[in-house]
Amino acid sequence: MQEKKVPMRTCIACRQEKPKREMLRICKSPAGEISLDFSGKLSGRGAYVCPCETCIKRLSKGQLLKKVFSAPVDESVYRRLEEEFFGK
């Protein structure tokens, strides 16, 4: 019997490749709203990030979502993502 292939994803902050289940998905909906996708099933363009503090903070420092989604991303979006992740 063949073993199932584990889907791998690359973190946009640290560029490490990890199994998809260990990563957080950031989704840009067709309407243009950006949010954390804890279920991994929201429709839209997705980007993956490690669930660690340094990678989450690196998102805003390098304006990484702007590069990934090829669209301007407001600073408030980065703050909201940090609040969602850290539960503040």
HTML snippet that shows the backbone in 3Dmol.js (N, CA, C, O; Angstrom):
<script src="https://3Dmol.org/build/3Dmol-min.js"></script>
<div id="view" style="width:600px;height:400px;position:relative"></div>
<script>
const pdb = `
ATOM      1  N   MET A   1       0.837  -1.179   0.000  1.00  0.00           N
ATOM      2  CA  MET A   1       0.000   0.000   0.000  1.00  0.00           C
ATOM      3  C   MET A   1       0.885   1.247   0.000  1.00  0.00           C
ATOM      4  O   MET A   1       1.877   1.314   0.726  1.00  0.00           O
ATOM      5  N   GLN A   2       0.523   2.221  -0.810  1.00  0.00           N
ATOM      6  CA  GLN A   2       1.313   3.441  -0.908  1.00  0.00           C
ATOM      7  C   GLN A   2       1.008   4.382   0.248  1.00  0.00           C
ATOM      8  O   GLN A   2      -0.125   4.471   0.721  1.00  0.00           O
ATOM      9  N   GLU A   3       2.051   5.084   0.691  1.00  0.00           N
ATOM     10  CA  GLU A   3       1.861   6.095   1.719  1.00  0.00           C
ATOM     11  C   GLU A   3       1.298   7.350   1.079  1.00  0.00           C
ATOM     12  O   GLU A   3       1.617   7.673  -0.065  1.00  0.00           O
ATOM     13  N   LYS A   4       0.453   8.058   1.829  1.00  0.00           N
ATOM     14  CA  LYS A   4      -0.108   9.306   1.309  1.00  0.00           C
ATOM     15  C   LYS A   4       0.974  10.371   1.268  1.00  0.00           C
ATOM     16  O   LYS A   4       1.817  10.465   2.160  1.00  0.00           O
ATOM     17  N   LYS A   5       0.929  11.164   0.220  1.00  0.00           N
ATOM     18  CA  LYS A   5       1.879  12.261   0.084  1.00  0.00           C
ATOM     19  C   LYS A   5       1.411  13.412   0.974  1.00  0.00           C
ATOM     20  O   LYS A   5       0.245  13.803   0.928  1.00  0.00           O
ATOM     21  N   VAL A   6       2.314  13.948   1.774  1.00  0.00           N
ATOM     22  CA  VAL A   6       1.994  15.065   2.661  1.00  0.00           C
ATOM     23  C   VAL A   6       2.194  16.364   1.896  1.00  0.00           C
ATOM     24  O   VAL A   6       3.297  16.644   1.428  1.00  0.00           O
ATOM     25  N   PRO A   7       1.114  17.176   1.762  1.00  0.00           N
ATOM     26  CA  PRO A   7       1.277  18.446   1.048  1.00  0.00           C
ATOM     27  C   PRO A   7       2.169  19.402   1.828  1.00  0.00           C
ATOM     28  O   PRO A   7       1.978  19.603   3.027  1.00  0.00           O
ATOM     29  N   MET A   8       3.136  19.985   1.147  1.00  0.00           N
ATOM     30  CA  MET A   8       4.078  20.909   1.768  1.00  0.00           C
ATOM     31  C   MET A   8       3.794  22.322   1.277  1.00  0.00           C
ATOM     32  O   MET A   8       3.384  22.523   0.134  1.00  0.00           O
ATOM     33  N   ARG A   9       4.017  23.307   2.161  1.00  0.00           N
ATOM     34  CA  ARG A   9       3.837  24.714   1.827  1.00  0.00           C
ATOM     35  C   ARG A   9       5.048  25.492   2.334  1.00  0.00           C
ATOM     36  O   ARG A   9       5.697  25.082   3.296  1.00  0.00           O
ATOM     37  N   THR A  10       5.352  26.618   1.683  1.00  0.00           N
ATOM     38  CA  THR A  10       6.479  27.459   2.050  1.00  0.00           C
ATOM     39  C   THR A  10       5.974  28.691   2.776  1.00  0.00           C
ATOM     40  O   THR A  10       5.043  29.354   2.318  1.00  0.00           O
ATOM     41  N   CYS A  11       6.591  28.996   3.914  1.00  0.00           N
ATOM     42  CA  CYS A  11       6.253  30.186   4.690  1.00  0.00           C
ATOM     43  C   CYS A  11       6.722  31.417   3.917  1.00  0.00           C
ATOM     44  O   CYS A  11       7.853  31.458   3.433  1.00  0.00           O
ATOM     45  N   ILE A  12       5.846  32.422   3.804  1.00  0.00           N
ATOM     46  CA  ILE A  12       6.216  33.625   3.065  1.00  0.00           C
ATOM     47  C   ILE A  12       7.169  34.513   3.853  1.00  0.00           C
ATOM     48  O   ILE A  12       7.787  35.416   3.288  1.00  0.00           O
ATOM     49  N   ALA A  13       7.293  34.262   5.162  1.00  0.00           N
ATOM     50  CA  ALA A  13       8.165  35.086   5.997  1.00  0.00           C
ATOM     51  C   ALA A  13       9.577  34.511   6.104  1.00  0.00           C
ATOM     52  O   ALA A  13      10.556  35.216   5.858  1.00  0.00           O
ATOM     53  N   CYS A  14       9.683  33.234   6.469  1.00  0.00           N
ATOM     54  CA  CYS A  14      11.014  32.650   6.695  1.00  0.00           C
ATOM     55  C   CYS A  14      11.466  31.731   5.562  1.00  0.00           C
ATOM     56  O   CYS A  14      12.608  31.273   5.554  1.00  0.00           O
ATOM     57  N   ARG A  15      10.570  31.457   4.599  1.00  0.00           N
ATOM     58  CA  ARG A  15      10.852  30.626   3.421  1.00  0.00           C
ATOM     59  C   ARG A  15      11.145  29.169   3.753  1.00  0.00           C
ATOM     60  O   ARG A  15      11.737  28.467   2.933  1.00  0.00           O
ATOM     61  N   GLN A  16      10.748  28.695   4.934  1.00  0.00           N
ATOM     62  CA  GLN A  16      10.916  27.281   5.272  1.00  0.00           C
ATOM     63  C   GLN A  16       9.730  26.491   4.749  1.00  0.00           C
ATOM     64  O   GLN A  16       8.594  26.965   4.779  1.00  0.00           O
ATOM     65  N   GLU A  17       9.997  25.298   4.276  1.00  0.00           N
ATOM     66  CA  GLU A  17       8.937  24.431   3.778  1.00  0.00           C
ATOM     67  C   GLU A  17       8.510  23.485   4.898  1.00  0.00           C
ATOM     68  O   GLU A  17       9.341  22.809   5.505  1.00  0.00           O
ATOM     69  N   LYS A  18       7.191  23.447   5.165  1.00  0.00           N
ATOM     70  CA  LYS A  18       6.646  22.610   6.234  1.00  0.00           C
ATOM     71  C   LYS A  18       5.357  21.969   5.752  1.00  0.00           C
ATOM     72  O   LYS A  18       4.786  22.409   4.754  1.00  0.00           O
ATOM     73  N   PRO A  19       4.881  20.921   6.455  1.00  0.00           N
ATOM     74  CA  PRO A  19       3.584  20.333   6.087  1.00  0.00           C
ATOM     75  C   PRO A  19       2.460  21.361   6.198  1.00  0.00           C
ATOM     76  O   PRO A  19       2.462  22.218   7.082  1.00  0.00           O
ATOM     77  N   LYS A  20       1.512  21.255   5.290  1.00  0.00           N
ATOM     78  CA  LYS A  20       0.406  22.212   5.203  1.00  0.00           C
ATOM     79  C   LYS A  20      -0.357  22.325   6.522  1.00  0.00           C
ATOM     80  O   LYS A  20      -0.766  23.425   6.893  1.00  0.00           O
ATOM     81  N   ARG A  21      -0.555  21.238   7.227  1.00  0.00           N
ATOM     82  CA  ARG A  21      -1.317  21.240   8.480  1.00  0.00           C
ATOM     83  C   ARG A  21      -0.633  22.026   9.598  1.00  0.00           C
ATOM     84  O   ARG A  21      -1.298  22.435  10.550  1.00  0.00           O
ATOM     85  N   GLU A  22       0.670  22.244   9.505  1.00  0.00           N
ATOM     86  CA  GLU A  22       1.406  22.981  10.531  1.00  0.00           C
ATOM     87  C   GLU A  22       1.448  24.484  10.256  1.00  0.00           C
ATOM     88  O   GLU A  22       1.976  25.243  11.069  1.00  0.00           O
ATOM     89  N   MET A  23       0.903  24.921   9.132  1.00  0.00           N
ATOM     90  CA  MET A  23       0.989  26.316   8.729  1.00  0.00           C
ATOM     91  C   MET A  23      -0.344  27.032   8.922  1.00  0.00           C
ATOM     92  O   MET A  23      -1.401  26.403   8.976  1.00  0.00           O
ATOM     93  N   LEU A  24      -0.276  28.359   9.025  1.00  0.00           N
ATOM     94  CA  LEU A  24      -1.468  29.206   9.040  1.00  0.00           C
ATOM     95  C   LEU A  24      -1.686  29.730   7.634  1.00  0.00           C
ATOM     96  O   LEU A  24      -0.734  30.106   6.951  1.00  0.00           O
ATOM     97  N   ARG A  25      -2.939  29.755   7.201  1.00  0.00           N
ATOM     98  CA  ARG A  25      -3.251  30.266   5.870  1.00  0.00           C
ATOM     99  C   ARG A  25      -3.827  31.666   5.998  1.00  0.00           C
ATOM    100  O   ARG A  25      -4.720  31.913   6.808  1.00  0.00           O
ATOM    101  N   ILE A  26      -3.311  32.565   5.198  1.00  0.00           N
ATOM    102  CA  ILE A  26      -3.846  33.916   5.108  1.00  0.00           C
ATOM    103  C   ILE A  26      -4.543  33.981   3.752  1.00  0.00           C
ATOM    104  O   ILE A  26      -3.946  33.684   2.717  1.00  0.00           O
ATOM    105  N   CYS A  27      -5.808  34.371   3.775  1.00  0.00           N
ATOM    106  CA  CYS A  27      -6.628  34.310   2.578  1.00  0.00           C
ATOM    107  C   CYS A  27      -7.075  35.697   2.134  1.00  0.00           C
ATOM    108  O   CYS A  27      -7.462  36.531   2.952  1.00  0.00           O
ATOM    109  N   LYS A  28      -7.015  35.928   0.834  1.00  0.00           N
ATOM    110  CA  LYS A  28      -7.584  37.141   0.242  1.00  0.00           C
ATOM    111  C   LYS A  28      -8.825  36.697  -0.519  1.00  0.00           C
ATOM    112  O   LYS A  28      -8.730  36.015  -1.539  1.00  0.00           O
ATOM    113  N   SER A  29      -9.987  37.090  -0.013  1.00  0.00           N
ATOM    114  CA  SER A  29     -11.253  36.673  -0.611  1.00  0.00           C
ATOM    115  C   SER A  29     -11.438  37.338  -1.974  1.00  0.00           C
ATOM    116  O   SER A  29     -10.757  38.315  -2.283  1.00  0.00           O
ATOM    117  N   PRO A  30     -12.352  36.816  -2.787  1.00  0.00           N
ATOM    118  CA  PRO A  30     -12.633  37.456  -4.077  1.00  0.00           C
ATOM    119  C   PRO A  30     -13.081  38.915  -3.926  1.00  0.00           C
ATOM    120  O   PRO A  30     -12.926  39.713  -4.850  1.00  0.00           O
ATOM    121  N   ALA A  31     -13.641  39.262  -2.747  1.00  0.00           N
ATOM    122  CA  ALA A  31     -14.055  40.641  -2.490  1.00  0.00           C
ATOM    123  C   ALA A  31     -12.873  41.535  -2.105  1.00  0.00           C
ATOM    124  O   ALA A  31     -13.008  42.757  -2.055  1.00  0.00           O
ATOM    125  N   GLY A  32     -11.708  40.921  -1.831  1.00  0.00           N
ATOM    126  CA  GLY A  32     -10.511  41.687  -1.505  1.00  0.00           C
ATOM    127  C   GLY A  32     -10.197  41.763  -0.025  1.00  0.00           C
ATOM    128  O   GLY A  32      -9.224  42.414   0.358  1.00  0.00           O
ATOM    129  N   GLU A  33     -11.002  41.109   0.834  1.00  0.00           N
ATOM    130  CA  GLU A  33     -10.756  41.131   2.280  1.00  0.00           C
ATOM    131  C   GLU A  33      -9.689  40.102   2.646  1.00  0.00           C
ATOM    132  O   GLU A  33      -9.731  38.962   2.184  1.00  0.00           O
ATOM    133  N   ILE A  34      -8.736  40.513   3.477  1.00  0.00           N
ATOM    134  CA  ILE A  34      -7.647  39.635   3.894  1.00  0.00           C
ATOM    135  C   ILE A  34      -7.869  39.228   5.345  1.00  0.00           C
ATOM    136  O   ILE A  34      -8.107  40.077   6.205  1.00  0.00           O
ATOM    137  N   SER A  35      -7.791  37.910   5.616  1.00  0.00           N
ATOM    138  CA  SER A  35      -7.998  37.420   6.976  1.00  0.00           C
ATOM    139  C   SER A  35      -7.257  36.104   7.181  1.00  0.00           C
ATOM    140  O   SER A  35      -6.838  35.453   6.224  1.00  0.00           O
ATOM    141  N   LEU A  36      -7.103  35.725   8.454  1.00  0.00           N
ATOM    142  CA  LEU A  36      -6.523  34.427   8.774  1.00  0.00           C
ATOM    143  C   LEU A  36      -7.576  33.365   8.510  1.00  0.00           C
ATOM    144  O   LEU A  36      -8.745  33.541   8.853  1.00  0.00           O
ATOM    145  N   ASP A  37      -7.168  32.281   7.910  1.00  0.00           N
ATOM    146  CA  ASP A  37      -8.075  31.181   7.584  1.00  0.00           C
ATOM    147  C   ASP A  37      -7.661  29.980   8.426  1.00  0.00           C
ATOM    148  O   ASP A  37      -6.809  29.190   8.019  1.00  0.00           O
ATOM    149  N   PHE A  38      -8.272  29.847   9.606  1.00  0.00           N
ATOM    150  CA  PHE A  38      -7.905  28.753  10.501  1.00  0.00           C
ATOM    151  C   PHE A  38      -8.379  27.400   9.973  1.00  0.00           C
ATOM    152  O   PHE A  38      -7.762  26.377  10.269  1.00  0.00           O
ATOM    153  N   SER A  39      -9.466  27.378   9.195  1.00  0.00           N
ATOM    154  CA  SER A  39      -9.986  26.113   8.665  1.00  0.00           C
ATOM    155  C   SER A  39      -9.209  25.654   7.431  1.00  0.00           C
ATOM    156  O   SER A  39      -9.149  24.459   7.140  1.00  0.00           O
ATOM    157  N   GLY A  40      -8.615  26.608   6.708  1.00  0.00           N
ATOM    158  CA  GLY A  40      -7.881  26.267   5.495  1.00  0.00           C
ATOM    159  C   GLY A  40      -8.792  26.024   4.309  1.00  0.00           C
ATOM    160  O   GLY A  40      -8.347  25.482   3.298  1.00  0.00           O
ATOM    161  N   LYS A  41     -10.069  26.413   4.406  1.00  0.00           N
ATOM    162  CA  LYS A  41     -11.019  26.112   3.347  1.00  0.00           C
ATOM    163  C   LYS A  41     -11.723  27.328   2.762  1.00  0.00           C
ATOM    164  O   LYS A  41     -12.604  27.175   1.917  1.00  0.00           O
ATOM    165  N   LEU A  42     -11.355  28.529   3.191  1.00  0.00           N
ATOM    166  CA  LEU A  42     -11.995  29.720   2.625  1.00  0.00           C
ATOM    167  C   LEU A  42     -11.613  29.860   1.161  1.00  0.00           C
ATOM    168  O   LEU A  42     -10.507  29.495   0.761  1.00  0.00           O
ATOM    169  N   SER A  43     -12.533  30.389   0.366  1.00  0.00           N
ATOM    170  CA  SER A  43     -12.234  30.567  -1.050  1.00  0.00           C
ATOM    171  C   SER A  43     -11.394  31.828  -1.235  1.00  0.00           C
ATOM    172  O   SER A  43     -11.509  32.789  -0.475  1.00  0.00           O
ATOM    173  N   GLY A  44     -10.567  31.802  -2.240  1.00  0.00           N
ATOM    174  CA  GLY A  44      -9.713  32.942  -2.532  1.00  0.00           C
ATOM    175  C   GLY A  44      -8.260  32.556  -2.592  1.00  0.00           C
ATOM    176  O   GLY A  44      -7.906  31.389  -2.423  1.00  0.00           O
ATOM    177  N   ARG A  45      -7.417  33.541  -2.834  1.00  0.00           N
ATOM    178  CA  ARG A  45      -5.961  33.349  -2.930  1.00  0.00           C
ATOM    179  C   ARG A  45      -5.392  33.158  -1.540  1.00  0.00           C
ATOM    180  O   ARG A  45      -5.723  33.913  -0.626  1.00  0.00           O
ATOM    181  N   GLY A  46      -4.547  32.166  -1.366  1.00  0.00           N
ATOM    182  CA  GLY A  46      -3.982  31.884  -0.055  1.00  0.00           C
ATOM    183  C   GLY A  46      -2.481  32.020  -0.018  1.00  0.00           C
ATOM    184  O   GLY A  46      -1.793  31.824  -1.020  1.00  0.00           O
ATOM    185  N   ALA A  47      -1.985  32.358   1.156  1.00  0.00           N
ATOM    186  CA  ALA A  47      -0.553  32.416   1.417  1.00  0.00           C
ATOM    187  C   ALA A  47      -0.345  31.764   2.780  1.00  0.00           C
ATOM    188  O   ALA A  47      -1.216  31.846   3.646  1.00  0.00           O
ATOM    189  N   TYR A  48       0.780  31.132   2.971  1.00  0.00           N
ATOM    190  CA  TYR A  48       1.026  30.392   4.209  1.00  0.00           C
ATOM    191  C   TYR A  48       2.142  31.026   5.013  1.00  0.00           C
ATOM    192  O   TYR A  48       3.111  31.555   4.469  1.00  0.00           O
ATOM    193  N   VAL A  49       1.974  30.956   6.349  1.00  0.00           N
ATOM    194  CA  VAL A  49       2.959  31.512   7.269  1.00  0.00           C
ATOM    195  C   VAL A  49       3.074  30.568   8.469  1.00  0.00           C
ATOM    196  O   VAL A  49       2.091  29.947   8.875  1.00  0.00           O
ATOM    197  N   CYS A  50       4.270  30.467   9.027  1.00  0.00           N
ATOM    198  CA  CYS A  50       4.483  29.647  10.225  1.00  0.00           C
ATOM    199  C   CYS A  50       3.698  30.245  11.391  1.00  0.00           C
ATOM    200  O   CYS A  50       3.579  31.465  11.495  1.00  0.00           O
ATOM    201  N   PRO A  51       3.164  29.400  12.265  1.00  0.00           N
ATOM    202  CA  PRO A  51       2.412  29.920  13.414  1.00  0.00           C
ATOM    203  C   PRO A  51       3.326  30.326  14.570  1.00  0.00           C
ATOM    204  O   PRO A  51       3.114  29.910  15.708  1.00  0.00           O
ATOM    205  N   CYS A  52       4.338  31.136  14.276  1.00  0.00           N
ATOM    206  CA  CYS A  52       5.247  31.603  15.319  1.00  0.00           C
ATOM    207  C   CYS A  52       5.268  33.129  15.313  1.00  0.00           C
ATOM    208  O   CYS A  52       4.992  33.767  14.297  1.00  0.00           O
ATOM    209  N   GLU A  53       5.591  33.682  16.439  1.00  0.00           N
ATOM    210  CA  GLU A  53       5.549  35.137  16.626  1.00  0.00           C
ATOM    211  C   GLU A  53       6.462  35.870  15.649  1.00  0.00           C
ATOM    212  O   GLU A  53       6.077  36.901  15.098  1.00  0.00           O
ATOM    213  N   THR A  54       7.657  35.351  15.432  1.00  0.00           N
ATOM    214  CA  THR A  54       8.609  36.056  14.565  1.00  0.00           C
ATOM    215  C   THR A  54       8.112  36.147  13.124  1.00  0.00           C
ATOM    216  O   THR A  54       8.269  37.185  12.481  1.00  0.00           O
ATOM    217  N   CYS A  55       7.520  35.083  12.615  1.00  0.00           N
ATOM    218  CA  CYS A  55       7.033  35.102  11.236  1.00  0.00           C
ATOM    219  C   CYS A  55       5.824  36.019  11.089  1.00  0.00           C
ATOM    220  O   CYS A  55       5.697  36.715  10.082  1.00  0.00           O
ATOM    221  N   ILE A  56       4.939  36.028  12.076  1.00  0.00           N
ATOM    222  CA  ILE A  56       3.766  36.904  12.022  1.00  0.00           C
ATOM    223  C   ILE A  56       4.202  38.368  12.040  1.00  0.00           C
ATOM    224  O   ILE A  56       3.664  39.189  11.297  1.00  0.00           O
ATOM    225  N   LYS A  57       5.172  38.691  12.885  1.00  0.00           N
ATOM    226  CA  LYS A  57       5.655  40.074  12.959  1.00  0.00           C
ATOM    227  C   LYS A  57       6.431  40.466  11.701  1.00  0.00           C
ATOM    228  O   LYS A  57       6.427  41.632  11.307  1.00  0.00           O
ATOM    229  N   ARG A  58       7.085  39.509  11.079  1.00  0.00           N
ATOM    230  CA  ARG A  58       7.864  39.770   9.870  1.00  0.00           C
ATOM    231  C   ARG A  58       6.961  40.144   8.683  1.00  0.00           C
ATOM    232  O   ARG A  58       7.413  40.787   7.735  1.00  0.00           O
ATOM    233  N   LEU A  59       5.694  39.742   8.739  1.00  0.00           N
ATOM    234  CA  LEU A  59       4.755  40.073   7.664  1.00  0.00           C
ATOM    235  C   LEU A  59       4.659  41.573   7.445  1.00  0.00           C
ATOM    236  O   LEU A  59       4.780  42.054   6.318  1.00  0.00           O
ATOM    237  N   SER A  60       4.436  42.322   8.547  1.00  0.00           N
ATOM    238  CA  SER A  60       4.258  43.771   8.402  1.00  0.00           C
ATOM    239  C   SER A  60       5.575  44.488   8.165  1.00  0.00           C
ATOM    240  O   SER A  60       5.626  45.489   7.450  1.00  0.00           O
ATOM    241  N   LYS A  61       6.637  43.976   8.768  1.00  0.00           N
ATOM    242  CA  LYS A  61       7.941  44.628   8.610  1.00  0.00           C
ATOM    243  C   LYS A  61       8.380  44.650   7.153  1.00  0.00           C
ATOM    244  O   LYS A  61       8.923  45.647   6.676  1.00  0.00           O
ATOM    245  N   GLY A  62       8.145  43.552   6.450  1.00  0.00           N
ATOM    246  CA  GLY A  62       8.577  43.473   5.054  1.00  0.00           C
ATOM    247  C   GLY A  62       7.477  43.715   4.046  1.00  0.00           C
ATOM    248  O   GLY A  62       7.698  43.574   2.843  1.00  0.00           O
ATOM    249  N   GLN A  63       6.270  44.085   4.522  1.00  0.00           N
ATOM    250  CA  GLN A  63       5.131  44.291   3.619  1.00  0.00           C
ATOM    251  C   GLN A  63       4.955  43.078   2.704  1.00  0.00           C
ATOM    252  O   GLN A  63       4.761  43.220   1.496  1.00  0.00           O
ATOM    253  N   LEU A  64       5.026  41.881   3.298  1.00  0.00           N
ATOM    254  CA  LEU A  64       5.029  40.649   2.510  1.00  0.00           C
ATOM    255  C   LEU A  64       3.702  40.350   1.832  1.00  0.00           C
ATOM    256  O   LEU A  64       3.684  39.787   0.738  1.00  0.00           O
ATOM    257  N   LEU A  65       2.584  40.719   2.464  1.00  0.00           N
ATOM    258  CA  LEU A  65       1.286  40.440   1.846  1.00  0.00           C
ATOM    259  C   LEU A  65       1.090  41.265   0.578  1.00  0.00           C
ATOM    260  O   LEU A  65       0.434  40.820  -0.364  1.00  0.00           O
ATOM    261  N   LYS A  66       1.647  42.438   0.561  1.00  0.00           N
ATOM    262  CA  LYS A  66       1.577  43.296  -0.628  1.00  0.00           C
ATOM    263  C   LYS A  66       2.250  42.588  -1.802  1.00  0.00           C
ATOM    264  O   LYS A  66       1.754  42.628  -2.928  1.00  0.00           O
ATOM    265  N   LYS A  67       3.370  41.947  -1.534  1.00  0.00           N
ATOM    266  CA  LYS A  67       4.107  41.246  -2.581  1.00  0.00           C
ATOM    267  C   LYS A  67       3.379  39.977  -3.024  1.00  0.00           C
ATOM    268  O   LYS A  67       3.298  39.686  -4.218  1.00  0.00           O
ATOM    269  N   VAL A  68       2.852  39.224  -2.057  1.00  0.00           N
ATOM    270  CA  VAL A  68       2.212  37.947  -2.361  1.00  0.00           C
ATOM    271  C   VAL A  68       0.910  38.138  -3.130  1.00  0.00           C
ATOM    272  O   VAL A  68       0.661  37.443  -4.115  1.00  0.00           O
ATOM    273  N   PHE A  69       0.080  39.079  -2.681  1.00  0.00           N
ATOM    274  CA  PHE A  69      -1.222  39.268  -3.306  1.00  0.00           C
ATOM    275  C   PHE A  69      -1.195  40.285  -4.455  1.00  0.00           C
ATOM    276  O   PHE A  69      -2.229  40.532  -5.076  1.00  0.00           O
ATOM    277  N   SER A  70      -0.049  40.866  -4.740  1.00  0.00           N
ATOM    278  CA  SER A  70       0.124  41.840  -5.828  1.00  0.00           C
ATOM    279  C   SER A  70      -0.923  42.953  -5.773  1.00  0.00           C
ATOM    280  O   SER A  70      -1.501  43.348  -6.785  1.00  0.00           O
ATOM    281  N   ALA A  71      -1.139  43.435  -4.559  1.00  0.00           N
ATOM    282  CA  ALA A  71      -2.113  44.507  -4.351  1.00  0.00           C
ATOM    283  C   ALA A  71      -1.704  45.293  -3.116  1.00  0.00           C
ATOM    284  O   ALA A  71      -1.053  44.744  -2.227  1.00  0.00           O
ATOM    285  N   PRO A  72      -2.071  46.569  -3.042  1.00  0.00           N
ATOM    286  CA  PRO A  72      -1.747  47.351  -1.847  1.00  0.00           C
ATOM    287  C   PRO A  72      -2.487  46.805  -0.617  1.00  0.00           C
ATOM    288  O   PRO A  72      -3.673  46.484  -0.684  1.00  0.00           O
ATOM    289  N   VAL A  73      -1.770  46.708   0.493  1.00  0.00           N
ATOM    290  CA  VAL A  73      -2.347  46.211   1.744  1.00  0.00           C
ATOM    291  C   VAL A  73      -2.139  47.281   2.808  1.00  0.00           C
ATOM    292  O   VAL A  73      -1.014  47.712   3.059  1.00  0.00           O
ATOM    293  N   ASP A  74      -3.230  47.699   3.424  1.00  0.00           N
ATOM    294  CA  ASP A  74      -3.196  48.743   4.440  1.00  0.00           C
ATOM    295  C   ASP A  74      -2.528  48.224   5.724  1.00  0.00           C
ATOM    296  O   ASP A  74      -2.604  47.034   6.031  1.00  0.00           O
ATOM    297  N   GLU A  75      -1.885  49.114   6.459  1.00  0.00           N
ATOM    298  CA  GLU A  75      -1.216  48.747   7.722  1.00  0.00           C
ATOM    299  C   GLU A  75      -2.208  48.188   8.735  1.00  0.00           C
ATOM    300  O   GLU A  75      -1.836  47.362   9.569  1.00  0.00           O
ATOM    301  N   SER A  76      -3.462  48.624   8.676  1.00  0.00           N
ATOM    302  CA  SER A  76      -4.476  48.127   9.608  1.00  0.00           C
ATOM    303  C   SER A  76      -4.725  46.632   9.417  1.00  0.00           C
ATOM    304  O   SER A  76      -5.088  45.942  10.370  1.00  0.00           O
ATOM    305  N   VAL A  77      -4.535  46.129   8.207  1.00  0.00           N
ATOM    306  CA  VAL A  77      -4.707  44.695   7.944  1.00  0.00           C
ATOM    307  C   VAL A  77      -3.645  43.898   8.698  1.00  0.00           C
ATOM    308  O   VAL A  77      -3.944  42.857   9.282  1.00  0.00           O
ATOM    309  N   TYR A  78      -2.411  44.387   8.685  1.00  0.00           N
ATOM    310  CA  TYR A  78      -1.332  43.703   9.408  1.00  0.00           C
ATOM    311  C   TYR A  78      -1.610  43.697  10.912  1.00  0.00           C
ATOM    312  O   TYR A  78      -1.398  42.687  11.583  1.00  0.00           O
ATOM    313  N   ARG A  79      -2.086  44.830  11.436  1.00  0.00           N
ATOM    314  CA  ARG A  79      -2.411  44.905  12.868  1.00  0.00           C
ATOM    315  C   ARG A  79      -3.542  43.950  13.219  1.00  0.00           C
ATOM    316  O   ARG A  79      -3.499  43.284  14.254  1.00  0.00           O
ATOM    317  N   ARG A  80      -4.561  43.881  12.354  1.00  0.00           N
ATOM    318  CA  ARG A  80      -5.697  42.995  12.614  1.00  0.00           C
ATOM    319  C   ARG A  80      -5.259  41.527  12.583  1.00  0.00           C
ATOM    320  O   ARG A  80      -5.722  40.731  13.399  1.00  0.00           O
ATOM    321  N   LEU A  81      -4.376  41.163  11.655  1.00  0.00           N
ATOM    322  CA  LEU A  81      -3.869  39.794  11.597  1.00  0.00           C
ATOM    323  C   LEU A  81      -3.090  39.438  12.862  1.00  0.00           C
ATOM    324  O   LEU A  81      -3.224  38.334  13.389  1.00  0.00           O
ATOM    325  N   GLU A  82      -2.272  40.380  13.348  1.00  0.00           N
ATOM    326  CA  GLU A  82      -1.539  40.149  14.589  1.00  0.00           C
ATOM    327  C   GLU A  82      -2.496  39.986  15.760  1.00  0.00           C
ATOM    328  O   GLU A  82      -2.289  39.124  16.615  1.00  0.00           O
ATOM    329  N   GLU A  83      -3.549  40.810  15.807  1.00  0.00           N
ATOM    330  CA  GLU A  83      -4.534  40.698  16.887  1.00  0.00           C
ATOM    331  C   GLU A  83      -5.262  39.358  16.834  1.00  0.00           C
ATOM    332  O   GLU A  83      -5.494  38.740  17.872  1.00  0.00           O
ATOM    333  N   GLU A  84      -5.625  38.904  15.633  1.00  0.00           N
ATOM    334  CA  GLU A  84      -6.291  37.609  15.486  1.00  0.00           C
ATOM    335  C   GLU A  84      -5.372  36.485  15.951  1.00  0.00           C
ATOM    336  O   GLU A  84      -5.812  35.567  16.643  1.00  0.00           O
ATOM    337  N   PHE A  85      -4.104  36.554  15.574  1.00  0.00           N
ATOM    338  CA  PHE A  85      -3.173  35.481  15.915  1.00  0.00           C
ATOM    339  C   PHE A  85      -2.859  35.464  17.413  1.00  0.00           C
ATOM    340  O   PHE A  85      -2.883  34.408  18.045  1.00  0.00           O
ATOM    341  N   PHE A  86      -2.567  36.631  17.971  1.00  0.00           N
ATOM    342  CA  PHE A  86      -2.176  36.688  19.379  1.00  0.00           C
ATOM    343  C   PHE A  86      -3.381  36.722  20.321  1.00  0.00           C
ATOM    344  O   PHE A  86      -3.214  36.631  21.537  1.00  0.00           O
ATOM    345  N   GLY A  87      -4.597  36.851  19.773  1.00  0.00           N
ATOM    346  CA  GLY A  87      -5.808  36.814  20.577  1.00  0.00           C
ATOM    347  C   GLY A  87      -6.003  38.008  21.483  1.00  0.00           C
ATOM    348  O   GLY A  87      -6.538  37.872  22.584  1.00  0.00           O
ATOM    349  N   LYS A  88      -5.576  39.178  21.036  1.00  0.00           N
ATOM    350  CA  LYS A  88      -5.703  40.381  21.861  1.00  0.00           C
ATOM    351  C   LYS A  88      -7.065  41.019  21.665  1.00  0.00           C
ATOM    352  O   LYS A  88      -7.360  42.045  22.277  1.00  0.00           O
TER     353      LYS A  88
END
`;
const viewer = $3Dmol.createViewer("view");
viewer.addModel(pdb, "pdb");
viewer.setStyle({}, {cartoon: {color: "spectrum"}});
viewer.zoomTo();
viewer.render();
</script>
